[in-house]
Amino acid sequence: MFMTTTETIPGKELELLGMVKGAIIQSKNIGRDIGAGLKSIVGGELKGYTEMMEEARDMAVNRMIREAEALGADAIVCVRFSTSAVMPGAAEVMVFGTAVKYK
């Protein structure tokens, strides 16, 4: 599935099918939490959290793609990500865009 942050795809005429989205709420585990606490003492990247958020984004994107495929889409334009803390230790990752079909 082709995805872009732009509103158009050069050389393609698009038929809008509708908004599609994917979301996941991801919580940290005790191992990542302990490691992050130790890392915060000396500074630097919290790799466990980085990996957790990358996995969450991938899962949210896959859910959005499934929605787009169910509509018969060829691509998704105007793709945007949003994150928020929903409770201590848990974050929501949401991705959304417009499913389109090539004319």
Buried (B, 14 or more C-beta within 10 A) or exposed (E): BEBBEEEEBEEBEBEEBEBBBBBBBBBBEEEBBEBBEEBEEEEEEBEBBEEBBEEBBBBBBEBBBEBBEEEEBBBBBBBEEEBEEEEEEEBBBBBBBBBBBEE
